[in-house]
Amino acid sequence: MAKVNTRDLVVEILLLVTRDGQYSHIALNQVLEKYQYLDKSDRAFITRVTEGTLERMIELDYITDQFSKVKVKKMKPVIRAIVRSAVYQLKYMDSVPDSAVCNEAVKLAVSRGFGGLRGFVNGVLRSIARNLDSVQYPPEGTKEYLSVRYSMPPWILEQWLAWYTPEQVEQMLRNFLEEKPTSIRCNLHQISREDLKRKLAGEGVKAEEVPELPCALLISGYDYLGALPSFQEGDFQVQDISSMLVAERANPREGDYIIDVCAAPGGKALHLADKLRGTGMVQARDISDYKVGLIWDNIRRAGMENIEAVRWDATVLDEESVEKADIVIADLPCSGLGVLGRKSDLKYRMTREGEKELAALQRQILSQVWRYVKPGGKLVYSTCTINREENEENAAWFQAEYPEFRLVSEEQLLPGQQAGDGFYIAVFVRKD
């Protein structure tokens, strides 16, 4: 079998994300699945360089532009991807010799058909390697400094600094760049958390309990998650801590009928079905056959019977469901700015206009799905963002627009202030 060039795979993933518009977690997972046979160290290298390059792209470009006559934005996409990944290795991976980083980058340029630019690539990278300690950053305490130091687009920082203290903002920014364990939810209908911990230990996986959530574990030390027998047998679901709080705040009773209107890939719906202890029914809906297929895949792996997946457009009223649900989960499409620690490319994709469009879509969906809630039932509105227009402002709009609902709890979880992602949860009760 021909030797696989891990750096070339990194460049390929970066091109899929930055040039072709693919989501980073999907592009990375596809490559890791395709090359499951690689050594754990090779897979770890691919993951770290890919994720690190995307997380710190603004800083990497800022550094490069100080040493290159051709600015990063003007480079050919392949050269840009090669240079970015190389600069990340030079700055953040001391275990890799600078000479090896530069030489391998030149080889990549040649192998990808850009031999004429080998001198350019070599010159820029060696200049950066020699002068990394002398890179001039913007003055500390400024928005420009935060943008470069933490690779956050300035317009996002402007929003956050208007809503939160500088200390809170910097805490969030630091948190996004920290390496974290994977959070999983134990399927308690099938296995206890203690038994799952023992099973994971037997599989060579370190597992740590989350005290405030009896179903949650933080795991690390594994190679390929899909290869673990405990995963294959449906003992757990990968799910963020903050996401688990949606089902906790919904607090279903046995026998409840629950509709999750935008459910893919099904984590919250499965959590709710688990909490029903085999009773009631959860109908997990989403807009496309592909998304519904993802939900069914997880249902089958979890081995649960009190949940089904259905294709339905949440913006369209389902007359047959009016006042049928004890609980409606409206975890709606959002800007995703609370999950940048796991999906860093979202910060480069989102715009102010995009946020406004999403906030309008959320209102459009809420104006339909509230009808499914029985008198005395609950509507749980949630997003994985920290944008007030999509969160607090939409909750206030909903309460003003539909006075038959009462807001009983509201929380904005900020990254770095608790174990999970940035998340917003509002619980409304429909008056009897």
N, C-alpha and C positions, 0 to 999 in steps of 0.2 A: 504494500500500500504506500502510495506517495506521501511524503511528509507534508503535513498541513502547515501553512504559514499563518500563525495566529495573528500577526500584525495585519496581514492582508484581510483576514476575516473581520478585524476591527474596522478597517477602512471601508469594507463592504457594508457593514452595519451602519456606520456613520453616513455613508452615501444614501442608504435606504431611508434614513431619518431626515437628513438635512437637504437632500436633493429631491428625493422621491416622495417625501411627505408621510412615510410610514411612522407609526407610533413606536417609540424606542423600546418599550417593554415587549412588544410583539416581535419586532425585528430581532432583538437579542435572544428571546426565547426560541424563535424559529431556528436560529443558528446553533444554539446550545442543544436543542433536540436533534438536529441533523448530525451534530458531531459529539454525540453522547460518549463515543469510544475514546475521546481524547483524555489525557491524564487530567486529574483534578487540578493540578497546578496550571495547565494550559487553559482550562475552562475558567479558572479564577482570574487568570491574566486577561483573557478576553473580556470578562465581565467588568473587571476593575477599570481597564483602559477605556472601554466603551462608555460606561456610566460616568467615570471621572471626566472624560473629555466633554461630554454633553453637559454635565453639571457646571463645569467651570469655563464654558466656551467664551463668555464675554471677557473674562480675565486672560485666557490664552490668546485671544485675538488682540487684546490690548498690549500684551507683551510682544507678540510677533510684530505688530505694527511699528514698534520702536526700533526694530532692527531690519525691517524689510522695505525696500523701495517700492515694491508692489504690495499694496495693502491687502489684507486678507479677503475683503469683500470682492476684490478684483481678480483673485486667483481662480484658476480652473477648479471645479468642484473636487476632482480627484486629488490635486495638489493641496487644496485647502484641508481636506480630510487627513491626508498624510501629515501635513505640518501640524495641525491641531493635536493629533494623537501623539506625535513626537514631542511637542512642547509640554504636554501633560506628563509624559514619562520623565522628561528632563527636570521638571519642577517638583513632581510629587512622588516619584518612584526612585528612591535612592539606591535600591537594590539593582537597578539596571544601569550599567556603565554608560556615560554620555556618548562615548565613541560608538558603542553598539547601537544606541538609539539613532544616531546620525547615519551610520552606515546602512542600517536596515531601512531607514526612510528613503535613502538614495536608491537602494535596490527595488523598493516598492515603486518608486517613480518610473524606473526603467521597465520593470515587469508589466506595468500598466500602460506602457506605450508613451511615456513622457521622458525618454532618455535625454532629449534636448534640454530638459530642465534640471538634470541631475546636479549641475554646478550651482544653480540657484538654490535648490533645496539644501544642499550640503552647506553652502555659505551662510544662509539664514540660520540654520539650526546650530552650526558651530559657533556663530556669533552670539546666539542666545545662550548656549551652554557656557561660554566664557564669561558672560556678563549678567547672569541671572540675579546676582546679588546687588547689582546696581540699577535694577529696574525702578523707575520713578512712578510711584502711585499718586493719585490725587490726594489732597490733604485729608487727614482723618477727621471724622465728624461730619463730612459733607455727603450729600446724596451721591455725588460722583464716586466717592470712595466706596460707599456701600455697594454701588452698582458693579464696580470693577472687582472689589475684594470678594464679593459673594456671587458674582455673575447673575445679577438680577436686573432685568430691563428697568430703566428709570421711571417709566410711567406707572409700573406696579408699585415701586417704592413711594412715589408721590401719593398714591391712594392710601397705602398703609400708614405712612407718616401723618396723614390727615386724620386717621382713625385711631391709631395706637401710639404709645410713647416710643421715642427712639430706642429705649432699652428693650421693649417688647419686640419691635421690628428686628433689631439685631439678634435677639434670642431666636426668633423664627428663622432668620437667615442662616445662623450657625447650625440650627437643627436640621435644616434641609441638606446640609453637606456632611452630616455625621453618618457613619455606617451604623446600621441598626440590625438587630435580629429580625427574623421573619415571625410575624404574629399569626397564630393559627387558632381556630375554634374547634374544640373537641365536640364531636357528635355524641352527645350524652345519651341519646336513645340507644346507642350501640356499645359505647365503652366509657368508663369513668375517666376523669382526668388523671387520676393516680395510675390506673392501668395503662393509659396511653403514654404517660411519662416513662413507665418501665419498658414498654414496647419500643419507644423511640430510643431509649438508652441501649437496648439490645441491637438496634440498627445503627448505633454509633452517633446518634444525634443528641446534642445537649438541649435540654428543655427546662425552662424556668417559668414558674407560676406567676400569674398576674393576680395579686391578692383581691382586687376589687371586682374581678370577673371570674366566677367559678368555672367558666367554660374555656378560658383563654390560656394559651401558653406562648412563650417566646422561644423560638428554636434557632439553633445555629450549629455549624460544624458538618452539615450535610453537603453532598456534592450535587446530585440531580434529584430534585424533589419527587419527580414522577416515578423514579425507580424504587422509592421506599414502599415496602409492603403495607405499612400503615396508611399511606396515602391511597394506594391502589385499592385497598379494602374499604375505603370510605370512613376511616376512623376520624378524620379531621378535614376541615376546609381552611384554605388560606384566606384570611380575612383580617383587615386592620382592626385594632382595638376600638378606635372611634366608630367604625362601621358597626361593630357589635353592639354599641350602645343604642342603636336605633331599635332593635328588638327588645332590649332591656327597658327602654323608655316606653315602648308600645305596651309592654306588660300584658300579653294576651292571657285570656282565661281558657281553660280546656273547653273544647267544643266550638271555639270561635271560627267564623268564616272571615278570612283576610284576603284582601286584594293588594298586590304589589304592582303598581302600574308601570314602572320602568325598572324591571327586576334584573336584567342580565348583568353578570353571569349567574346570579341567583343566591349570593351569599346571605343577604338579609332574609330572603324568603325561606331559605333552608334553616336558618337560625330560628325563625318564627315557628316553622313546622316542628322543629326539635323541641321548642318550648311547649308546644301543644301536646306533647307526650303521646303521639299516635292518634289523637282525637282531632275533630274539626277538619278544616281544609284551607290550604293556602293556594291561591291562584296567582302564579307569577307570570306577568305579561311583559311583552316587549314588542318593538315595532317591526322586526324582520325575522324571517325564517332562520337566518344565521344566529341571531341573538337568542331566539327561542331554543335553537339546537344546543347552544352553550349551556343554557339552563337545564335542559333535559340530560345532558352529559353529567352534570353535577348531581342531579336528582338520582340518576341510575347508580352513580358511584357511591352516593350516601345511602342508597337502599331504603328510601323513604316512600311511603304510600299516601300520606296525607298532604301531598303537594302535586300540582300539575302546572305545566307551562303552556301558555296560549299566546298566539300572535294577535296583538291589538294595538292600534295607534292611540296613544293616550290623549291626543288632542280631539279625538272623536268620541262623543257620548255613546256609551253602551246602555241602551234603554233597559235591557234585561237585568242590569246590575244595580239599578237605582234603589237605594235604601236597603241593600242586601248585606252589606259588609259591616261586621263589628269593628273592624280596623281597616283603614286604607293607608298603605305606605306610599308616600310620594317622594321617593329619593330621585330627584329629577336631574336631567342633563344640566351641567354647570361648567364654569370655567376651570374647575379642578385645581385652583391655586393652593389648596390645602394639602395636596398630595405630591408636591414638587420634590420631596425627598425620594419618591419612588418613580415618578414620571417627570423628570426634569425638563424634557423637551416641551412640555405644555407651556412653560413660561415664554418660550420663543414663538409659539403658535398663537397665543391669545392676544387680543387687542381690546381697546376700550369699546369699540363698536361691537366686537364679538360678545363682550360681557352684557351689553345692553340688549342685544338680540336674544341671548340666553335668558336674561331676566324677563323679557317679554314672553318667551316661550313657556317659562315656568308659570307665569300668570295665566297663560292660555290653557295649560294643562290643569292647573288648580281650579279654574273656573268650570271645568267639566267634572273632575273626579270627586269633588266634594259631595256630589249627588249620590255617590255610592254608599255613603256613610249612613247607617241607621241612626234615628234619634237615640241619643245616649252613647253613640259610638265615637271612635277616635279617628282623627286624621293626623298622621305624622309626616311633617314636611322636613326634608333633610337635603343637604348638599355637602360635597367634599371641597368647599371653597371657603375663603375668608374675605369675600367681597360683600359689603353691606347691602348693595343694591339687590343682589341675588338672595340675601338672607334676611336680615332684620327688616329691611324696607318692604320686601315681598310679604313677610309675615304680617306686618302692620297693614299693608294693603288688603290682605286676605281677611283680616279681622274686621276692617272697616267695610269691606264689600259684602261680607257674609256674616252679619251680626248673630246669626243662629249658632255660630261657633264661638267658643270661649278659649282663649289661649291659656293653658294651664302650666306650661313650662317652656323655657327657651334657653338655649345655651350655645355659645360660640366657643369652640375648642380651638386653641391656638397651638401650633407646633412648638415643642419645647417646654410647654407648660403642663403637659400630661404625656402619657406613654404613646398615644396614637397620632394620627394625622390631624391636620386642621379640618374641622368638621362643624356643621351647624345642624341643630336639631330643634324643631318646634313642635309641640304636641297641642293639638286642638281637640276639644270635646264638643260634639254636637248636642245642643240642648234638647231635652226631652219634650 
